[in-house]
Amino acid sequence: MSLRIVVCVKYVPDATGDRHFADDLTVDREDVDGLLSELDEYAVEQALQIAEEADDAEITVLTVGPEDAKDALRKALSMGADKAVHVEDDDLHGTDVMGTSLVLAKAIEKTGYDLVLCGMASTDGVMGVLPAVLAERLGVPQVTLLSEVSVEGGTVRGRRDGDTASERLEASLPAVVSVTDQSGEARYPSFKGIMAAKKKPVESLDLSDLGIEAGEVGLEGSWTAVDSAAERPARTAGTIVKDEGEGGRQLAEYLASQKFV
């Protein structure tokens, strides 16, 4: 039986761009280019490696987002994933991690799965809790923050590295796994892969397809909210310390005054 792998990916604003909040205090995605979250590329890479070791495996990449989020799916498909699912609905605007996890769980159940792979966090929200919440919604084990992962005989195994020690973890499939940016560099799509991605299927779903009410997601259904936001102040001129024999003392006094030491 084929190993069904679902990789959750996110279309995020380019971190190098000039990002702003919109009037409703959600991220203004119109004024900045978007791309596949770099941390999710590691999850795609690990899915590809697991599939290469399996006798038979199929990789589905899944995202929740606007029309442009298809670009993230195409990147993952060009890396080697087999097919994609895109959940798009106007009522999803402003959805927080709790709503997103609900949508992902319903889409994953509809798609069918044995293993769900996620990045360690998104590069825009950087919460890092979605894999755990998703596992809870699906009612399956979670094995998170792995820097090494493998699947064999219906069991997923991996290594989680901490500051002072490493842990060996395992769980029976089906399960949700998240991988860190130490799990292995993601491959660069080849020209052949880019061309092949154009012919791979991308299924589009909306909230009605998943049996989700509009009030369960979006700004109305969010468990969290941004109360206020302000523009980051412009950078000011730095403090110059001239070394005329007292430079070390002046530098130490400045660092102490800024509570750096």
Order of alpha helices (4+ residues) and beta strands (2+ residues): beta-beta-beta-alpha-beta-alpha-beta-alpha-beta-alpha-beta-beta-beta-beta-beta-alpha-beta-alpha-alpha-alpha
